[in-house]
Amino acid sequence: MTVPGQSTPESGDAGGQPQEPQPLLGELKSSVEWLEHAALAGGDLVRLAGLELRLAAGDSGRLLVLGLAMIPIAILAWIGLSTLLGWLVYVWLDSVALGIVTFIAVQLVAMGVMAAYCKKFAKSLSFPATNRQLKALKEQFNEPQDAGKPDPDTGRATGDRAGPAQA
């Protein structure tokens, strides 16, 4: 018989061993604590990612402004280089016409190189590999439909393998 307030049964009761605290309850508590810590860490990580995203958005705007500021500087540097080459030709050959032709030739060579790159990059805009794959798929779908139709040259169905020698 157990007395209220006692956690161990008396020696005369069945199961007279002292009861141990349930290990499952301890594991459950530690699992819940671990999940709470993981949730807190996850929340902190989400907040940190949000703050870094805001910082990156601000920096990307600054990068855009700097990139736009670099464009006129690059144009002026190119014009300066072209003018220098034209001037050197004028000084060496003492011909204004050849100096101007050199300046224009430098511009045309640069435009030709850029046009070649534009043509090269424009090919990728047509998705060549995807188009090849689509053509192959269309051929696969069209083959079974054409298999029963007679070939106008031989009069046989296109699915027949027998050639004219086997007829």
MARDOGU-549009 format. One line per 3 residues: for each residue x, y, z of N, C-alpha, C, CB. Coordinates in pm, whole numbers, plus 50000, padded with zeros to 5 digits. Each point is the difference from the previous one (the first is absolute). Glycine has a CB too. Layout:
REM MARDOGU-549009
X,Y,Z,X,Y,Z,X,Y,Z,X,Y,Z  ...
END
This chain:
REM MARDOGU-549009
50083,49884,50000,49917,50116,50000,50088,50123,50000,49817,49876,50119  50142,50224,49805,50082,50120,49992,49936,50111,50080,50083,49933,49775  50001,50142,50283,49955,50115,50079,50004,50121,49909,50084,49900,50220
49812,50183,49786,50004,50119,49916,50122,50082,50032,49751,50002,49985  50313,50045,49908,50121,50079,50019,50125,49916,49982,49876,50147,50155  50114,49721,49850,50115,49915,49977,50000,49960,49854,49998,49915,50238
50123,50084,49703,50008,49965,49859,50041,49855,49981,50056,50237,49947  49990,49697,50156,50040,49861,49986,49899,49912,50070,50243,50064,49987  49726,49825,49953,49905,49910,50066,50066,49930,50118,49879,49966,49783
50039,49989,50306,50053,49928,50115,50048,49864,49955,49847,50123,50157  50230,49814,49927,50061,49873,49963,49898,49891,49979,50201,50067,50126  49681,49943,49933,49899,49897,49986,49922,50012,49870,49984,49993,50245
50019,50122,49688,49927,50018,49875,50075,49935,49884,49901,50215,50087  50025,49762,49809,50062,49944,49881,50089,50106,49938,49803,49846,49959  50310,50110,49994,50096,50095,49942,50061,50085,50107,49871,50005,49789
50182,49937,50311,50055,50070,50114,50127,50077,49969,49898,49828,50140  50146,50177,49736,50119,50074,49963,49968,50150,49999,50086,49803,49861  50009,50282,50170,49974,50145,49990,49985,50040,49853,50130,50042,50215
49776,50047,49759,49976,50043,49861,50106,50101,49958,49752,49960,50028  50303,50022,49847,50098,50093,49945,49925,50105,49918,50182,49822,49994  49872,50299,49997,49934,50099,49917,49999,49953,49855,50071,50186,50157
49828,49848,49774,49983,49950,49864,50104,50063,49907,49753,49965,50042  50330,49952,49891,50104,50056,49912,49938,50062,49874,50163,49829,50086  49722,50124,49874,49936,50054,49880,49962,50146,50021,49913,49772,49943
50041,50260,50178,49962,50138,50030,50122,50092,49994,49812,49916,50145  50303,50037,49903,50123,50080,49995,50045,50023,49856,50066,49909,50223  49924,49987,49694,50038,50014,49860,49906,50096,49927,50096,49768,50003
49779,50222,50032,49901,50088,49937,50028,50146,50037,49829,49814,50006  50203,50209,50122,50032,50137,50042,50124,50053,49928,49897,49951,50223  50205,49965,49766,50122,50046,49933,49975,50023,49851,50139,49876,50168
49776,50043,49773,49966,50021,49858,49924,50129,49980,49994,49753,49966  49915,50276,50124,49923,50125,49992,50093,50120,50018,49794,49882,50087  50298,50108,50008,50096,50109,50021,50087,50020,49876,50001,49952,50248
50043,49937,49693,50082,50009,49879,49922,50066,49887,50126,49794,50069  49747,50170,49916,49917,50060,49896,49980,50150,50024,49885,49780,49968  50099,50258,50160,49986,50142,50032,50126,50077,49962,49844,49942,50187
50273,50000,49845,50126,50066,49965,50017,50006,49849,50101,49919,50216  49861,49976,49715,50010,49999,49854,49908,50104,49939,50058,49756,50006  49823,50260,50049,49907,50101,49949,50054,50140,50023,49808,49845,50043
50251,50178,50075,50060,50131,50027,50116,50027,49905,49933,49980,50240  50152,49920,49740,50113,50018,49908,49950,50022,49858,50144,49857,50147  49753,50071,49811,49943,50019,49867,49942,50139,49984,49952,49757,49988
49980,50292,50115,49944,50136,49994,50110,50104,49989,49806,49924,50135  50302,50056,49941,50113,50093,49991,50063,49996,49861,50043,49970,50245  49965,49912,49699,50058,49986,49867,49913,50070,49895,50103,49781,50069
49767,50208,49944,49909,50066,49905,50013,50152,50014,49840,49805,50010  50167,50245,50113,50017,50144,50020,50132,50048,49942,49861,49987,50208  50246,49937,49813,50130,50036,49946,49998,50002,49848,50110,49902,50202
49827,49999,49737,49990,49996,49853,49920,50119,49948,50015,49749,50006  49879,50289,50064,49921,50117,49959,50080,50129,50006,49796,49883,50081  50282,50133,50027,50082,50120,50012,50108,50004,49893,49956,50002,50246
50105,49882,49727,50102,49997,49896,49940,50024,49862,50133,49842,50140  49746,50113,49839,49932,50025,49873,49976,50150,49981,49891,49774,50012  50067,50294,50094,49982,50145,49991,50132,50070,49970,49807,49985,50160
50300,49971,49906,50131,50059,49976,50045,49975,49857,50058,49967,50242  49921,49913,49708,50038,49967,49863,49919,50082,49899,50063,49769,50075  49810,50254,49954,49917,50080,49910,50052,50143,49993,49800,49857,50052
50238,50198,50060,50058,50135,50002,50131,50005,49926,49889,50042,50215  50195,49857,49805,50129,49997,49931,49985,49978,49851,50102,49913,50208  49795,50011,49750,49982,49979,49857,49960,50131,49932,49933,49761,50043
49992,50323,50024,49969,50132,49946,50124,50084,49985,49775,49987,50104  50312,50008,49995,50125,50075,49993,50089,49947,49887,49987,50045,50247  50016,49822,49737,50078,49943,49890,49946,50044,49864,50054,49803,50145
49814,50204,49842,49940,50045,49875,50040,50144,49969,49807,49844,50038  50189,50243,50062,50038,50140,49979,50148,50009,49960,49825,50074,50168  50261,49850,49899,50142,50002,49964,50022,49946,49858,50059,49971,50242
49869,49924,49722,50012,49946,49864,49957,50102,49895,49961,49770,50090  49931,50301,49938,49954,50102,49907,50099,50117,49992,49764,49935,50050  50302,50096,50061,50101,50106,49999,50125,49957,49923,49912,50083,50220
50115,49789,49775,50120,49951,49930,49982,50004,49848,50051,49854,50197  49827,50144,49754,49977,49996,49855,50057,50124,49931,49793,49865,50039  50175,50257,50005,50058,50115,49931,50152,50008,50014,49787,50119,50038
50264,49833,50074,50145,50001,50018,50066,49905,49901,49972,50055,50244  49968,49828,49736,50055,49905,49903,49990,50055,49858,49936,49811,50151  49956,50258,49818,49986,50060,49867,50106,50107,49978,49752,49953,50004
50269,50131,50095,50103,50104,49988,50140,49939,49987,49855,50155,50134  50171,49737,49940,50131,49934,49990,50019,49942,49860,49994,49946,50247  49902,49995,49697,50010,49943,49865,50023,50110,49896,49850,49811,50069
50078,50297,49943,50020,50112,49906,50141,50056,50015,49753,50055,50009  50295,49955,50113,50136,50049,50022,50104,49909,49938,49924,50105,50211  50059,49764,49804,50094,49905,49940,49996,50008,49847,49972,49848,50200
49909,50161,49746,49987,50010,49855,50061,50129,49948,49791,49862,50010  50189,50248,50061,50057,50128,49961,50152,49995,50007,49795,50117,50082  50257,49817,50022,50145,49986,50014,50059,49924,49882,49977,50006,50249
49957,49884,49713,50051,49923,49885,49993,50083,49871,49926,49786,50112  49965,50285,49868,49988,50087,49883,50107,50109,50000,49754,49954,49995  50273,50104,50123,50102,50105,50012,50138,49944,49971,49858,50119,50169
50171,49761,49881,50131,49940,49973,50021,49976,49851,49995,49892,50226  49902,50062,49704,50009,49981,49855,50023,50134,49933,49849,49798,50011  50083,50308,50034,50020,50133,49943,50144,50047,50021,49758,50054,50042
50295,49926,50078,50136,50044,50030,50102,49922,49917,49927,50063,50233  50056,49804,49757,50098,49917,49928,49996,50024,49849,49978,49829,50181  49902,50183,49765,49986,50009,49854,49973,50143,49952,49915,49766,50002
50064,50326,50089,49974,50139,49967,49882,50014,49904,50242,50051,50037  49652,49868,49990,49882,50002,49914,49876,50003,50088,50122,49874,49816  49803,50235,50173,49878,50013,50078,49898,49896,49955,50044,50246,50031
49949,49730,49841,49903,49904,49947,50024,49860,50056,49981,50137,49791  50145,49821,50212,50030,49866,50054,49975,49993,50151,50170,49970,49819  49849,50140,50252,49970,50004,50142,49850,49982,50024,50198,50150,50037
49720,49919,49883,49855,49986,50013,49955,49861,49960,49972,50245,49955  50088,49700,49937,49965,49864,49957,50035,49900,50109,50039,50064,49759  50073,49956,50309,50039,49910,50109,49898,50006,50113,50242,50029,49940
49716,50094,50095,49899,50016,50105,49872,49926,49963,50099,50223,50062  49855,49794,49816,49877,49934,49956,50020,49849,49992,49936,50206,49871  50182,49749,50082,50027,49857,49988,49996,49931,50137,50140,50045,49796
49912,50022,50305,49997,49943,50136,49855,49981,50044,50222,50110,50057  49694,49988,49913,49858,49989,50037,49933,49886,49925,49993,50247,50047  50036,49742,49822,49938,49895,49919,50045,49861,50042,49986,50161,49811
50142,49824,50224,50050,49870,50047,49928,49961,50129,50226,50043,49894  49760,50053,50197,49931,49972,50127,49854,49962,49973,50152,50160,50121  49783,49911,49787,49861,49968,49968,49989,49862,49935,49951,50245,49972
50147,49719,49943,49999,49868,49937,50015,49889,50102,50096,50100,49795  49993,49919,50302,50018,49899,50106,49871,49986,50080,50247,50052,50013  49690,50061,50021,49876,49994,50076,49887,49936,49919,50072,50206,50125
49924,49821,49744,49897,49939,49916,50020,49849,49992,49982,50212,49867  50144,49743,50126,50026,49856,49997,49954,49934,50130,50195,50039,49846  49832,50026,50267,49955,49945,50128,49848,50003,50009,50213,50076,50106
49723,50029,49842,49853,50006,50001,49943,49884,49920,50007,50250,50024  50052,49722,49860,49953,49889,49917,50018,49866,50072,50056,50133,49793  50058,49853,50273,50028,49876,50075,49899,49981,50114,50245,50021,49941
49729,50086,50133,49908,49990,50113,49856,49988,49955,50160,50132,50136  49806,49923,49748,49863,49992,49949,49962,49856,49967,50021,50233,49909  50078,49685,50055,49972,49859,49971,49946,49929,50123,50180,50000,49826
49873,50034,50290,49954,49933,50122,49859,50045,50038,50237,49982,50078  49719,50134,49873,49865,50047,50032,49893,49918,49928,50093,50228,50035  49947,49697,49863,49902,49919,49928,49985,49861,50062,50055,50126,49791
50011,49849,50320,49992,49872,50071,50027,49883,49906,49835,50101,50160  50285,49889,49784,50027,49896,49899,49986,49857,50053,50152,50161,49892  49895,49812,50227,49990,49864,50054,49854,49963,50027,50228,50024,50104
49695,50072,49946,49859,49974,50026,49925,49976,49869,50011,50142,50208  50021,49936,49688,49936,49980,49871,50033,49862,49941,50009,50248,49962  50117,49710,50052,50037,49866,49952,49922,49892,50075,50229,50084,49942
49757,49933,50189,49926,49903,50080,49854,49997,49959,50159,50035,50190  49782,50082,49785,49860,50006,49957,49981,49932,49864,49971,50214,50130  50124,49807,49778,49990,49936,49869,50008,49849,50015,50103,50201,49891
49986,49751,50196,50011,49856,50022,49870,49944,50058,50249,50025,50036  49691,50048,50058,49873,49954,50058,49890,49999,49895,50070,50091,50223  49925,50011,49691,49899,50003,49895,50017,49883,49905,49991,50249,50018
50134,49718,49949,50025,49886,49912,49955,49870,50065,50193,50122,49899  49829,49865,50231,49958,49878,50070,49848,49988,50001,50206,50012,50143  49724,50100,49874,49854,49994,50000,49944,49979,49861,49999,50148,50199
50069,49900,49700,49951,49987,49863,50028,49862,49941,50035,50244,49971  50067,49686,50075,50035,49867,49946,49886,49900,50013,50236,50046,50059  49703,49933,50057,49893,49900,50010,49880,50034,49913,50076,49952,50231
49894,50174,49750,49885,50039,49919,50026,49973,49853,49940,50174,50168  50186,49846,49788,50034,49980,49860,50026,49853,49967,50095,50229,49997  49914,49684,50103,50039,49861,49976,49898,49925,49914,50119,50003,50219
49755,50028,49789,49899,49925,49925,49972,50057,49862,49901,49940,50216  50149,50179,49754,49971,50062,49871,50089,49940,49893,49932,50214,50115  50017,49767,49763,50082,49944,49893,50101,50102,49950,49811,49851,49935
50308,50098,50031,50107,50082,49945,49968,50024,49853,50172,49909,50165  49830,50214,49786,49964,50025,49861,50098,49937,49901,49894,50212,50075  50231,49764,49964,50098,49942,49907,49981,49849,49984,50160,50180,50065
49822,49750,50045,49993,49853,49995,49859,49946,50008,50223,49995,50103  49683,50083,49947,49864,49953,50017,49982,49920,50126,49978,49999,49756  50127,49982,50320,49994,49925,50125,49980,50097,50117,50149,49819,49904
49809,50125,50207,49987,50081,50122,50139,50037,50047,49781,49886,50065  50234,50234,49995,50132,50045,50041,50054,49917,50115,49941,50228,49925  49977,49700,50145,50047,49915,50110,50053,49868,49951,49837,50108,50147
50135,49853,49726,50047,49872,49945,50150,50006,49979,49778,49960,49888  50290,49932,50147,50145,49996,49987,50042,49930,49870,50020,49998,50250  49887,49938,49682,50035,49926,49879,50033,50098,49888,49853,49807,50070
50262,50174,49869,50042,50085,49890,49950,49946,49868,50203,50067,50129  49829,49998,49759,49954,49955,49870,50056,49864,49961,49979,50236,49935  50139,49727,50114,50060,49871,49963,49925,49884,50065,50222,50111,49974
49712,49912,50140,49932,49893,50072,49855,49985,49956,50152,50040,50193  49801,50038,49718,49860,49998,49960,49965,49882,49916,50001,50240,50012
END
